[in-house]
Amino acid sequence: MKSKEENIEKASNYYISNPSELIRKSFLYPLQVGYFYYLPGYKLYRSSFDSFLLMFIIKGSCIIDYDSHKISAQENDFVLLDCYREHGYSSENGWEAIWIHFDGNVAPPLYKMAVEALGNVFSLQDPLPIVNRMAKIYELFHHKEPVREILLHKYLSDVLVELTLYSPVRPKEMQRISLVEDIQLYIKEHIQEDLRNDALAKRAMMSTYHFIRIFKQYSGMTPHEYIINYRISVAKYLLIQTGLSINEISREIGFSSESIFCASFKKITGVSPTVYRKERRHIV
């Protein structure tokens, strides 16, 4: 379809999708897809447009007006917006872009995760995997191929999941993440031992204070909390899958006494190990 908007080049095309009720209830789906050549002076402003927008700038640049901020989007940038909110975009020089308006029950949480990691305007080291998926969606409509709605869902899911997983961390951050992962693996392999913060910090070649701070920053919990939670996770498995006594399990996972194990288990799960075993074994 050809756009009737001003300052859109005639070579531009867009297509409207009308997903089935089943797809709307359960999956991601495109509502409009397009490949536009925006001419100099193009302006658009909406108070709301019921969808989310993913746009890739192929050439040129534009200004995104969103969330009370004006953000410059350049060539090879992605733009990701919640169009249920006020938004707009414009350019004095024009730009070329492929874009998809999409929605679905899982669209809001995936959008939130992606924006929290990347922002509303961002670039990727390798944009091609995302752009290729966007192009596949566009081409299905452009070439008037039979549209399989579940395939559209897959392409959109691939795009959004890829964005939520992308993490443009710096080398120093990568080193810290790797260090924390190494310590976590060490903890799992030595869970029966007396794992103290000072010994783990020495292994990480850090001061105890700095080690605890870095570990919590990248794992979401202190080393002690991580150790206790992992021990309880192992205990849950042993309670259900083995005939080991409560005391044997407490020793197997590194607790100094059965009473401390039981208190820690109940604090995390809300029930004693004995009750947990009875309830779970009854279920399975």
N, C-alpha and C positions, 0 to 999 in steps of 0.2 A: 504494500500500500504506500501511497505517496502522502507525505505530510502537507497539511494546509497552513502550517505555521510560517510566519515571516522569517526570512534569513535562514532558511533551510534549503540547501542545494537540491535541485531536481533529481540528482542521482541517488539521493537518500531513500531508504526503504525501511518500513517497519511492519510488524505483523502482530495481530491480536490473537491470544489464545483463550479458549473457553473450556477450562478443565472440568471434568465430570465431578459430581458431588462426592464420589468415593475418594478421588484424588484430593479434593479440597479438604476432606476430613482427616486424611492420613499422611499426605506426602507434601513435598515441595513442588511447586509448579510455577512456570513462567506465565505472566499475564500479558506482557508486551515485550517484544524483542526488536532491536533495530540497529541499523548501521547508518549513521548520519554524518553529513558534512555540514557543520555549523558555520555560517558565513559571519564575517565581521559585523558586530552590532547585535548579535543574537542575545536575547534576554528572556528568561522564564522565571516566574515566581509563583509558587503555590502555597496556600495555607495548609493543604493536605492533599495527598494522592495515595489511596489505600494500597500500598505495596512497599517493598524495599527495592532499592536501586543499586545495581552493580554496573559501573561503567569503566571502560579502559580507554585512555587517551592515546590514540595512535599517532596523531600529529597535532601540533599547535598547543594551545593552552586555554584555560578558562578559570573563572573565579567561582568558587562554591560558596554560597551564602547559606550557612547552616548553624543552628545552635548559637545565634548571636555572634558568629565569627565569620570572617571572610577568609577563605583558604585558597591558595593558588594551586591548581592542578596542572602539571606539565606533561609533556610527551612521556609515555611509558608509565604514567601514574594510574593507579586504580582509584575510583571514587565509590564509596559504600555508604549509602544513606538510608535512614528510616524515613520514608516519605509520608508516613502518617503525621509527621511533624512538619512545621513550616520549613521550606527549603527553596532554593533557587540557584541558578547558574547562568553565567553570562560571559561574553568575551568581546574585546575590541578587535581582536585579530582573527578569531575563528578557530575551530578545531575539528578534528575527525575522530569519531569514537564508535565503538560497538558497545551496546548497552542492553541490559535485561531488567525489567521490572518483574519481581517475583514475590511469592508469598507462600504461606503454609504454616501448619501448627508449630513446626520446629524452626521456622524462620526467625522468630524473635530471639530465642536463646543462642542460636548459631551466629546471628548478627551481633549480638551483644559480646559474645566471646571474641569474635574477629575484631570488632572495633576496640575492645579493651586492649588487645594485643598490638593492633596496627594503627588505629585511628581511622578517621573518615576518609582521609586522602593518604595514600601510601604507595611505595614502590617495592618491588620484590627483586631479588638478585636474578631470578629466572622466572619471568612472567609467562613464558610460553605454555606451561601446563594448564594454567588458568585460562589464558586467552584461547587456547585450542578448544577447551571445553565450551567456552562461550560461543566460539565460532561454529561448533557442531550444532548447538541449539539453534543458532541463527540460520544455518544452512538447511536444517530440516524444514523450516518454514519457507525460506527463500526458494528452494528447489521444489516446493510443493510435494515433498515426500510424505508418505503416510506417517502421521505423528503417533508414536507409541508413548503414552503419557508416563509410564513407569520408567522409560529410558530418559525422558526429560528430567524426572526426579533424580535419577542416578547422576546425570551430568551436573545438575545443580548441587546435589549432595557432595559430589567430588570437589566442586569448587569451594563450597563453604567450609567443608571439613579441612581441606588443604589450607585455607586461610586461618582457621582456628589453631591449626598445628604449627603454622609458620612462626618462627621465633628468630628475629634478626639480632641475636645476641653478639656481643663483642668478644674478642679472643679472651680477655681476662675473665669475663663472665663464663665462657665455655670452660675455662680451666677450673673455676670454682664449682660449676655444675658437675664436672667430671670427678672432682675430688669428693664432693658429697656423695655421688653415686658409688664411688669406690668404698667409702666408709660404710654406706648402707649395705653393700655386698659383704664387707668384712663382718658387720654385725650379724647378718643372716648366717654366715658360715661359722660364727663363733658364739652362737646364741646361748650355749650352755655355760659360757665363761662369765666371769665377773667383769662386765664392761663398764669401765668408769670414764667419765668425761676427760680427765687428765691424760689417761692412757690413749684414748682415741685422738685427742688433740695432738699428742706427741707423734702419733702415727701420721697425722695430717701435716705435721711440722708447723703447727700454729700454737699460739698461746691458748689456754683453755677458754678464756673470755672470747677471743676472736673466733675460735672454732665453733663455740656454741652459737654465736651471732650469725656466722656464715651458714651453718647447718640449718638453722631455723629459717633464714632468709630464703633458702632454695628448696627446703622440704616442707615448710609450713609447720614444723614442730621442733622442739628441742631434741637433742640426742636421747635424753632419758625418756621423753614421751615416745619417740620412735621405737626405742628398744622395748618398752612396755607394750606398746600396741602390737609390735611384731610378735612378741612372746605370747600375747593373748590370742592372736590369730593362729599361731601354731597349736596352742592349747585347744582351741575349738576343734581343730582337725583331729587331734589325738583323742579328745573326749568322745568323738563320734565314731572314729574309724579303728580305735584300738581298745584293748581291755586293760590298759595300764591304770593303776590306781591314781588317785588324785595326788598323792605324795610323789609317786614315780614321775608323773607328768610335770609337777612343779620342779623337780630336780632336772628333768630332761630339758627344760627350757630356761634354766639358769636362775630360778628363784632360790633365795637362801633358805626359805622355809615354806611349808605348806600353808601356814596361816597368812603369810604375806602374799602368796600366790592367790589364795581365795579372796582376800580383800581387794587386790588389784583387779581380779577377774570380775567381781561383782560391781566394782566401781565403773568399769567400762561397759559391761553387758547388762547390768541391772539384776542379774541372778547369780546364784552360786554355781560353781562348776558341776556339782552334783545335779542340781535342777536342770542346768543346760543340757547335760548328758541325757537325762531322762526324757526331756521334751523333744530333743532332736532325734534321738533314737526311735522314739515313738512315731515321729513324722516319717523318717526314712523306712 
